[in-house]
Amino acid sequence: MFLAGYVNHINAQNINCKSIAGYLDKSKYEVKTLRLVKGDHVLEKGFSTIPVYKSFFRLSNLVSFLYAIIWCDIAYLPKHHTTPKIIFLFSRIFNKTLFTTIEGNMCDTSRQSMVGNFGGKDNLISYFKNIKNIFGITEFIISNAKCGVLLNKQPLYLGVEGGIFDKNEVNELKQIIFIGNLISRKRVHEIIDLSYIFPDIIFHIVGEGPLMNKLLVKKSSNLVFHFKQNHSQINSLLPQIDLLFLPSKSEGFPKVILEMASAGIPSLVYSDYGAYEWIDNDKNGFIVSDYDEVILKLKELKSNPNLLKSNSQKCLKLAQKFDWRIRIKDWEEVIDKLVHKHD
């Protein structure tokens, strides 16, 4: 089994590949991934890694992919822009099974959508013709994939590492956090605006990106920038946090929702990308339709701390439901069916 993620580089797809590699049943699967390192193969959590050298990335990446495709029986290719296209030819020559996941609304017309990243709908369709087995990570993504790429009818949900963050007790709304890339699609300017509307709430922004300088100029006295943080640094910050707010209206299934839920921190999100599929509104998180509703919900949570506290307690079960130790069984079932079908 080849999982085409660079498991020592922080990125959602890479982190998922590392988790999948770690939790797959080693009595059934021999697993290899990629690793941005200098040196030989590294054995980690029962799987080995294939080095890709940063100093000559394109050539090294190609060689590593070729080796992996020749070696494996089945390959998971989640990173569509760092997978060399010649790999598809080699997979056909050596009769290898490929599959991938779609982690956002692929037909969104915004510049930062999949269509935009591929340079147009025709390029998107052309690319995915090379992969017969394509899974959306939510039912919403599958139902909205109407731009010429056929997805499997059943979602293949991603998971979260159990215990990645310490459990915290949330009692009242005093501090709100955003974690993510500082790009226009994330709509981080709404957090700036909210910090002025709610001067008695401390807002935290964790992340980096091209909008950093513009956001810093507009920051209020109750807004704290933490820039890029690793899991250990975020974990030390979380005892202060009562709520995660994600202003983006174009997402797949943000992993950070599950990561915060594992720490007992509920999320406030927009309804545009199908959050009702995993969040039970006002039970284990909060879903709103527009910015005005965000303001109303924050006012409600301030005046009714018991609502926030009960959601905090119940969102722990949300994280448990998507724990990789549970979700890996779905992945093993898919892998076994694909290999058997190919045989």
N, C-alpha and C positions, 0 to 999 in steps of 0.2 A: 504494500500500500504506500503510494507516494502522495504526500500532502504538500502542495506547492506554496508554502508560506515560509517567510524568513523569521524563524521562531525567536530570535533574539533581538528583533526590532519591533518597537511598540507601534502597533497598528491593529485595527479590529480584526482583519483577516488573519494576520500573523498570530495574534493571541489565540484566535479560534483554532488555528492549525496546531498550535502547541498543546492546547487542551485536548483536542481530538486525539492527537498522537499519544498523549499521556494516558488517556482513559480507554483507548481501544484494547480489547482483550488480547494480550500478547501470546496467549496460547493458540489464538486463531490467526493473528496478523503479525507479520514483520513489517515495521514501519520506518520510513525515511522522510525527512523534511529537509528544508534548506536552512542555511545559517550564514549570516554575514560575518565571516571570521577569517583569520589567517591560520592555516594549519590543516590537520587531517580531520577525518570524521570524528564527531564527538558523540558519545553515548549519553543520553539524558532521559531519565524516567522510562527506560526500557525501549527507547527508539534512538536511531542514529541520525546524524545530520550531515548533509553534503555541503561543503564550504563554497561560498560564492564570494569572490574577492572584489571589494569596493573599488580598488585602484584601476581595474579593467573590467568593470561590471558587465558590460554587454557580452563580451566574449566568455567570461567566466560563467555568467548566468546561462548562456546558451549551452555550454559544455555540461554544466550540472544538470540542466533539464534533459539533455539528450541521454546522459547516463541514467538518470532516474526513470525516464520513459522506457528505455530498453530493459531496465532492471525489474520494473513493477508489473503487476497484473492489472491494477486499476489505479487511476490518478485523480485526485481532487484538485481542481484548478480554480481557486477563488479570486486570484489577482489577474484580471483580464488584460492589464496594460503592461505587465512585466513578464507575461508568458510569451516566449518567442513563437511566432506563427508557424515556423517550420516544424514545431513540435506536433502540430496536427497531422502533417504529412507522415512523420515518423510513427505516430500512434496508429495510423492506418496501415503502414507497411508492416509493423510488428504486431498488429491486431490487438491493440490495447484498449481497455475501456476507460473513458473519460467522463467525469461529471463535474458540475459546478453549481454554485448558488447565486441567486440574484437577491441583493440585500437592500434594494431601494426601488422606487417607482421608475422603471426603466423608460417609460414613455413620457415622463415629465419633460416639458419643452424648455425649461430653464437652461441657461448656459452650463450650469454645473451638474446637469442631469447625466444619465448614462448616454442618452442620445447626443447631448452636447459633447461629452468626453470622447465619443467615438467619431465625432465630426459629421454626424448626420444619421438618419434612420437606415439608409442603405448600407452604410458601413457597419452599423450595429447588427443588422440582419446577416450580413456576409460573415461577420466574425462568429456568431453563434450557430451558424450552419455547420461549423466544425465540431460542435459538441451536441450529441444526441440527448444527453440526460441533464436537464436543467431544472433546478428546484428553486422556487421562491421560498424565502424564509418566513413569510406570513401568508395567510389567505388573502389579505388585502393586496399584496404585491401580485399574487397570481391573478386575481380578478381584474386587476388594472393593467396587465401585460397585453396590450392590444396594438402593438406596433410591429407585428410580423414575426415575433419570436415565440415559439411554443414552449410553455412551461409544464412540468408535471402537475397534475391536478391536486396532489397532496403537498402541503408545505413540509419543509425540512427545517425544523426550528433549531436555532443555535442556542447555546447554553451559557452559563456563568460559573466561574470557579467558586464553589462553596467555601466560606471562611476567608475569602480574600480580604475582607474588611471586618473590623471588630463591630459587634452589635452595640448600638447606641440607644439611649432612651430619649425620645422626643416628647416634650410636654407642652410647649407653646411656641408660637412662631416668632422667633427673634432673628434668625439668620438663614439666608437662602443662598444656594450655590448653583453655578453653571459650570459644567465641565465639557469642553469640546474645542474644536478648531475655531479660530476667530476669522471666519469668512462670512461673506454676505448672506449665504443661504441659512446660516445659523441665527440670523436676526438678533444678534447680541445687543444691538442698540436698544431693544426693548428693556433690557436689564438696566441700562443707563437711565432710561426714562422712569422706570419703577423706583429706582433709588431716590429720585427726587420726589416722587409721589409718597413714598413711605420712608421718611427720614429716620424713623425709629427702628427700622430693620437694617441689618448689615447684610450687604450683598457681596458674594465672593465670585470671582471669575478665575477659573483654572484653565489654562490653555495658551496657545500662541497661534499666530497667523498674520496675514497681510494687513488686517484691520487694527492691529495692536496700537499703533501710534495714534490713529484717529480716535479710538476709544479712550485712550489715556488722556487726551486733551479734554474730553467731555466728562471725565469721572467726577463723582460727587464725594463728599467727605465720608459717606457711609458705604463706599464701594472699595473693595480691596482686590487688587490684581495679584495673583500668585504665579502667573506665567506657567511654564510647563512643570508638571510635578509627576513623580513616579508614584506607584501604588503605596509605598511606605509613607511618603510625604502626604498624600491625600488622606491616608488612614489617620494620621496624627491630627489632621484638620477636622475630620468628621464629627468628633464629639461636640463641636460647636454648632453643627448644621442641623436644621429642622426640616428643610424642604429642598428638593432639586427642581429647578425650573429650566425647561428646554423650550426656547421660543421658536425653534425651527418648525416649518410647516411641510417640509419635504424630508422624510426620513424613511428608514426601513423598520427595524426593530432596534432602537438604540441600546447597546449593551450597558451603557451607563445607568439606565433605568434599573436593570437587574442588579448591577453592582451596588447601587445605593440602597435598593430594597433589601439586599443581604445585610446591610448595616442598620436596617430599620428606618430608613429615610424614604418617605414617599415622594412621588414625582408629580409635578404639574405640567401637563403637556397639551398640545393642540390635537384636535380630532382628525386633522386632514390626512394622516397616513395610517388610520385604522387602529388606533390605540385601544379601542373598545374590545379588540380581539384578546388582549391580555390583561388590561386594567379594568377592574370593576369599579366604576366611577363612585367616588365618595366612600368606597369600601377599602381599597388597597392603593389608592392613588386618585388623581383629579384630572379630569378631561374637560377642556373648554373649547369653544368654537372661535373666539376672537379675543383681541386684546382687552376690550372692555370687560369681558368675562373674567380675564385674568385678574384685573383690578378688583372686581366684585368677589372673586374667590379668595384673594388674599385678605380682603376686609373680613370676610366670613371666618376665615381661619384664625385671624387675630381675635375676633370676638367670641369664637367658639373653640377653645383649645382642645376640648374633648374630641372634636371631630378629627383634628390633626393627630392626636394621640392614638385614637382607635385605628386610623389608617396606617400609622407607623407600625403598630403591632401586627396588623394583618398583611402588610406588604412583605413581611418575612416569609410567609407561605408562598407568595409569588416567586420570590427568589428560589425557594426550595423546589418549586415545580419545575424550574428551568435549570436546576443544578446539572452540570455536565455528567455527574454520576448516574443521573436518570436519563438524560437526553441521549447519551452515547448509545443506548440500546436501539433507539430509532435509527441512528447512523449505521450501526452494525447491520441492522435489518436491510437498509437500503443498499449498503455495500454488498452484502451477500446476494441479494436479488439481482443486482447489476452484473456481478461476476457470473452467477448461475445463468442469467439470460444470455450473456455473451458466449458462454460455453455451448 
